[in-house]
């Protein structure tokens, strides 16, 4: 059995030894090879958050003046007579239906003929102690009428139609 072991050991020693003897030192590094082809482009990333709102732009040019119609305002004036009355005929465009009066407000200011900067509102009153304003339909047109106002003052009738 010792002989078999010796033969096995000799075979192992012979098999491990190189043909030319022991291995020598490592050689120098070779040249770098050519760059490979570019890979495929990856997927697009998610969109980032929205930026801040920019400054307000300049105002645009004024539009053309529209035609008169609903919401048009006219102001008519008259000097109050010595009897305390003032009346103006409203243009037919404000309406000719006695069941549909125009929107009207009345003011009195004065004395003078429209040069005052203080106007007092006049309403409808059941007494003659204060000026009274009324929209009166007569002869197919609306009229603005004021009674019991101070003589020489200016009556103003503001109509919206």
Secondary structure, DSSP 4 states (H G I P E B T S, - for coil): -HHHHHHHHHHHHHHHS-SSSS-----PPPPPPPPPPPPPPPPPPPP-------PPPPP-PPPPPPPS-TT-EEEEEEEPPTTS-EEEEPPGGG---TTSPPEEEEEEE-SSSS--S--EEE---SSTTS-EEEEEEETTEEEEEEESPPTTPEEEEEEE-
